Structure formats: structure tokens, C-alpha cells
Amino acid sequence: MILGKVVGTVWATRKDEELVGMKFQIVKHLDLDYKLKDTFVVAVDTVQAGVGDVVLMCSGSSARQTTLTKNKPVDAVIMAVVDKIDVAG
């Protein structure tokens, strides 16, 4: 799983039929101090996350394991909105 922050939305009016109804979010990776990294991904949002939300996402074949993305052409998915992170040390 990857920790990230939603920084924007991708609008695609023409897309594969399997993706109709899905919302695409731009997610920048975060470190444990909530600092944005330079890397980002476009992910399907399955939990109604919004811009500014810290989220958990996964990619690869795991991204196709949610109810919404099952067997769909998806490589990244937002699967949780993070409320809090506790880091020891």
C-alpha cells in the first residue's frame, strides 16, 4: 500500500466502457512526515476521497481487487481515506 495525498482530478469524458462511472484522482506520494514527494499516480477513487485528503492506495493487480474495480483495466486505486498515522520513534 502507498500513502498519498489527493491533489487533483482527471476528467475523461471518453474512456473504455469498463471505466464509465469511475472517478480519477491525481495522488502524490507522501512520506511519514506528510511531505509531498515528486512522484504521483492517477488512481480510481472507490471511497469518495477529495482534494486534500490523505489516502491509502495500491497498484498493480491488487488495484483490481475492490468491488468497483474487479477485473477492470485499472492499475491504481484509492481504497481508504486516512484519519491518523502513528509512527513510533
N, CA and C of each residue as an Amber inpcrd file, in Angstrom:
protein
   267
   0.8420000  -1.1770000   0.0000000   0.0000000   0.0000000   0.0000000
   0.8840000   1.2360000   0.0000000   0.3410000   2.3060000  -0.5170000
   1.0740000   3.5550000  -0.6720000   0.2980000   4.6660000   0.0100000
   1.0110000   5.5120000   0.7430000   0.4160000   6.6680000   1.3790000
   0.5040000   7.8430000   0.4110000  -0.6020000   8.5530000   0.2220000
  -0.5960000   9.6670000  -0.7180000  -1.5730000  10.7480000  -0.3360000
  -1.5420000  11.8330000  -1.1080000  -2.4620000  12.9520000  -0.9000000
  -3.0990000  13.2950000  -2.2390000  -4.4150000  13.4080000  -2.2440000
  -5.1370000  13.7570000  -3.4600000  -4.8790000  15.2370000  -3.7570000
  -4.3440000  15.5060000  -4.9540000  -4.0070000  16.8810000  -5.3230000
  -4.8050000  17.3860000  -6.5210000  -5.5890000  16.5220000  -7.1330000
  -6.3670000  16.9540000  -8.2850000  -7.2210000  15.8420000  -8.8440000
  -7.9720000  16.1890000  -9.8740000  -8.8960000  15.2630000 -10.5160000
  -8.6210000  15.2260000 -12.0090000  -8.7450000  14.0640000 -12.6130000
  -8.6270000  13.9100000 -14.0570000 -10.0320000  13.7060000 -14.6160000
 -10.4000000  14.5310000 -15.5800000 -11.6980000  14.4120000 -16.2370000
 -11.4900000  13.7550000 -17.5920000 -12.2010000  12.6720000 -17.8500000
 -12.1030000  11.9550000 -19.1240000 -13.5150000  11.6090000 -19.5790000
 -14.0160000  12.3560000 -20.5390000 -15.3880000  12.1080000 -20.9980000
 -15.4600000  10.9290000 -21.9560000 -14.3500000  10.6260000 -22.6190000
 -14.3020000   9.4550000 -23.4960000 -13.3090000   8.4750000 -22.8890000
 -13.7920000   7.2810000 -22.6020000 -12.9330000   6.2660000 -21.9960000
 -13.5010000   4.8850000 -22.2820000 -12.7380000   3.8770000 -21.9770000
 -13.1720000   2.4980000 -22.1330000 -14.4770000   2.2880000 -21.3800000
 -15.3700000   1.5050000 -21.9490000 -16.6770000   1.2440000 -21.3230000
 -16.5460000   0.6910000 -19.9110000 -15.4900000  -0.0470000 -19.6350000
 -15.2820000  -0.6260000 -18.3040000 -14.9870000   0.4410000 -17.2500000
 -14.6350000   1.6510000 -17.6820000 -14.2700000   2.7230000 -16.7540000
 -15.3600000   3.7780000 -16.5750000 -16.4610000   3.6270000 -17.2760000
 -17.5600000   4.5880000 -17.1650000 -18.0730000   4.6200000 -15.7290000
 -18.2310000   5.8240000 -15.1920000 -18.7300000   5.9980000 -13.8330000
 -17.6390000   6.0550000 -12.7790000 -16.3890000   5.8270000 -13.1690000
 -15.2930000   5.8740000 -12.2070000 -14.6870000   7.2680000 -12.1540000
 -14.2720000   7.6780000 -10.9610000 -13.6450000   8.9790000 -10.7460000
 -12.1380000   8.7800000 -10.6570000 -11.3890000   9.6070000 -11.3830000
  -9.9350000   9.5210000 -11.4050000  -9.3280000  10.6770000 -10.6170000
  -8.4590000  10.3530000  -9.6710000  -7.8120000  11.3560000  -8.8340000
  -6.3000000  11.3220000  -9.0570000  -5.6770000  12.4990000  -8.9950000
  -4.2280000  12.5900000  -9.0420000  -3.7340000  12.5240000  -7.6060000
  -2.8860000  11.5490000  -7.3170000  -2.4030000  11.3240000  -5.9570000
  -0.8790000  11.4390000  -5.9430000  -0.3620000  12.3750000  -5.1400000
   1.0850000  12.4890000  -4.9470000   1.4730000  11.6510000  -3.7410000
   2.5890000  10.9750000  -3.8520000   3.0800000  10.1490000  -2.7510000
   3.5050000  11.0320000  -1.5840000   3.3460000  10.5030000  -0.3560000
   3.7240000  11.2100000   0.8690000   4.7680000  10.4180000   1.6320000
   5.6170000  11.1490000   2.3960000   6.4770000  10.4540000   3.3470000
   5.7700000  10.4480000   4.7020000   6.4050000   9.9130000   5.7270000
   5.7490000   9.7790000   7.0310000   5.5650000  11.1000000   7.7640000
   6.2020000  12.1570000   7.2820000   6.0160000  13.5000000   7.8460000
   4.9870000  14.3020000   7.0500000   4.2260000  13.6110000   6.2050000
   3.2110000  14.2240000   5.3450000   3.8130000  15.1850000   4.3150000
   5.0820000  15.0200000   3.9950000   5.7120000  15.8480000   2.9650000
   5.4820000  15.1940000   1.6080000   5.0670000  16.0210000   0.6370000
   4.8080000  15.5110000  -0.7030000   6.1110000  15.1280000  -1.3930000
   6.0950000  14.0060000  -2.0640000   7.2120000  13.5840000  -2.9040000
   6.9370000  14.0560000  -4.3320000   7.9030000  13.9060000  -5.2070000
   7.7290000  14.3360000  -6.5980000   6.8980000  13.3570000  -7.4200000
   6.7490000  12.1360000  -6.9290000   6.0590000  11.1150000  -7.7060000
   4.5470000  11.1890000  -7.5010000   3.8210000  10.8030000  -8.5290000
   2.3590000  10.8080000  -8.4510000   1.7970000   9.6790000  -9.3060000
   0.5150000   9.4310000  -9.1240000  -0.1920000   8.4290000  -9.9150000
  -1.6320000   8.9020000 -10.0950000  -2.2510000   8.4670000 -11.1610000
  -3.6920000   8.6770000 -11.3410000  -4.3630000   7.3930000 -10.8830000
  -5.2810000   7.5190000  -9.9250000  -5.9070000   6.3450000  -9.3220000
  -7.4250000   6.4520000  -9.3730000  -8.0760000   5.3150000  -9.5120000
  -9.5320000   5.2590000  -9.4260000  -9.9140000   5.4230000  -7.9540000
 -10.8730000   6.2960000  -7.6980000 -11.3190000   6.5840000  -6.3330000
 -12.5400000   5.7340000  -6.0060000 -12.4010000   4.8230000  -5.0490000
 -13.5210000   3.9610000  -4.6610000 -14.1620000   4.3920000  -3.3440000
 -13.6480000   5.4730000  -2.7240000 -14.1220000   5.8620000  -1.3900000
 -14.5410000   7.3330000  -1.3010000 -14.7780000   7.9740000  -2.4340000
 -15.1780000   9.3800000  -2.4820000 -14.1920000  10.3030000  -1.7630000
 -12.9090000  10.0890000  -1.9930000 -11.8830000  10.9760000  -1.4470000
 -11.9550000  12.3070000  -2.1870000 -11.4890000  13.3490000  -1.5300000
 -11.4900000  14.6640000  -2.1520000 -10.1000000  15.2600000  -2.1710000
  -9.9560000  16.3390000  -2.9300000  -8.6770000  17.0330000  -2.9880000
  -8.2850000  17.4500000  -1.5770000  -7.0470000  17.1490000  -1.1940000
  -6.5530000  17.4480000   0.1370000  -6.5770000  16.2690000   1.0800000
  -7.3280000  15.2240000   0.7510000  -7.3990000  14.0390000   1.6200000
  -6.1160000  13.2240000   1.5360000  -5.6800000  12.7060000   2.6840000
  -4.5950000  11.7320000   2.7370000  -5.2480000  10.3630000   2.5530000
  -4.6800000   9.5570000   1.6650000  -5.3150000   8.3000000   1.2970000
  -4.3130000   7.1520000   1.2720000  -4.8590000   5.9390000   1.3100000
  -4.0940000   4.7290000   1.0420000  -4.5040000   4.2370000  -0.3290000
  -3.5240000   3.8620000  -1.0990000  -3.8310000   3.3170000  -2.4130000
  -2.9190000   2.1360000  -2.6840000  -3.2920000   1.3600000  -3.6660000
  -2.4480000   0.2580000  -4.1010000  -2.4180000   0.2610000  -5.6170000
  -1.4680000  -0.4840000  -6.1550000  -1.3330000  -0.5120000  -7.6110000
  -1.0690000  -1.9430000  -8.0690000  -1.0320000  -2.0970000  -9.3610000
  -0.8190000  -3.4190000  -9.9380000  -2.0670000  -4.2770000  -9.8280000
  -1.8660000  -5.5820000  -9.7670000  -3.0160000  -6.4950000  -9.7420000
  -3.8790000  -6.2920000  -8.5100000  -3.3150000  -5.8010000  -7.4070000
  -4.1010000  -5.5230000  -6.1980000  -5.1490000  -4.4480000  -6.4360000
  -4.8990000  -3.5530000  -7.3820000  -5.8460000  -2.4830000  -7.6810000
  -7.1410000  -3.0120000  -8.2900000  -7.1020000  -4.2270000  -8.7680000
  -8.2950000  -4.8240000  -9.3800000  -9.0290000  -5.7490000  -8.4290000
  -8.8560000  -5.5450000  -7.1260000  -9.4850000  -6.4110000  -6.1300000
 -10.6420000  -5.7520000  -5.3860000 -10.9340000  -4.4690000  -5.6350000
 -12.0590000  -3.8320000  -4.9620000 -13.3520000  -4.1740000  -5.6970000
 -14.4570000  -3.9410000  -5.0580000 -15.7530000  -4.2230000  -5.6810000
 -15.9210000  -3.4410000  -6.9830000 -15.5430000  -2.1670000  -6.9700000
 -15.7100000  -1.3130000  -8.1500000 -14.7510000  -1.6580000  -9.2780000
 -13.5330000  -2.0860000  -8.9390000 -12.5070000  -2.2760000  -9.9610000
 -12.2750000  -3.7290000 -10.3620000 -13.0430000  -4.6420000  -9.8260000
 -12.8590000  -6.0760000 -10.0940000 -12.8110000  -6.3410000 -11.5990000
 -11.6940000  -6.9020000 -12.0560000 -11.4920000  -7.2870000 -13.4590000
 -11.6040000  -6.1170000 -14.4340000 -11.2970000  -4.9140000 -13.9820000
 -11.3240000  -3.7160000 -14.8380000  -9.8900000  -3.3370000 -15.2230000
  -9.7120000  -2.5600000 -16.2960000  -8.3660000  -2.1490000 -16.7110000
  -7.8450000  -1.0010000 -15.8380000  -7.5270000  -1.3140000 -14.5870000
  -7.1210000  -0.3200000 -13.5880000  -5.7680000  -0.7330000 -13.0170000
  -4.8760000   0.2500000 -12.8480000  -3.5550000  -0.0470000 -12.2940000
  -3.3160000   0.6030000 -10.9350000  -4.1920000   1.5190000 -10.5170000
  -4.0530000   2.1510000  -9.1970000  -5.4450000   2.4740000  -8.6650000
  -5.6250000   2.2820000  -7.3540000  -6.9320000   2.5200000  -6.7460000
  -6.7600000   3.1430000  -5.3620000  -7.6100000   4.1140000  -5.0670000
  -7.6900000   4.6620000  -3.7110000  -8.6880000   3.7960000  -2.9690000
  -8.2510000   3.2240000  -1.8300000  -9.1150000   2.2840000  -1.1260000
  -9.4010000   2.6910000   0.3050000  -8.8310000   3.8200000   0.7770000
  -9.1010000   4.2870000   2.1360000  -8.7100000   5.7530000   2.2670000
  -9.4730000   6.4730000   3.0780000  -9.1100000   7.8270000   3.4860000
  -8.5020000   7.7040000   4.8800000  -7.2990000   8.2480000   5.0570000
  -6.5570000   8.1110000   6.3170000  -7.0100000   9.1750000   7.3000000
  -7.3340000   8.7420000   8.5240000  -7.6940000   9.6650000   9.5880000
  -6.4800000  10.0940000  10.4080000  -5.5660000   9.1360000  10.6250000
  -4.4360000   9.4160000  11.5140000  -3.3420000   8.3960000  11.2500000
  -2.0970000   8.8270000  11.4420000  -0.9540000   7.9250000  11.3530000
  -0.1600000   8.0470000  12.6490000   0.1450000   6.9250000  13.2780000
   1.0040000   6.9020000  14.4620000   2.3070000   6.2130000  14.0640000
   3.4170000   6.9290000  14.2630000   4.7250000   6.3810000  13.9390000
   5.5640000   6.3520000  15.2010000   6.0520000   5.1870000  15.5810000
   6.8850000   5.0650000  16.7780000   8.2810000   5.6280000  16.5070000
   8.8740000   6.2340000  17.5330000  10.2310000   6.7150000  17.4040000
  10.2700000   8.1320000  17.0660000
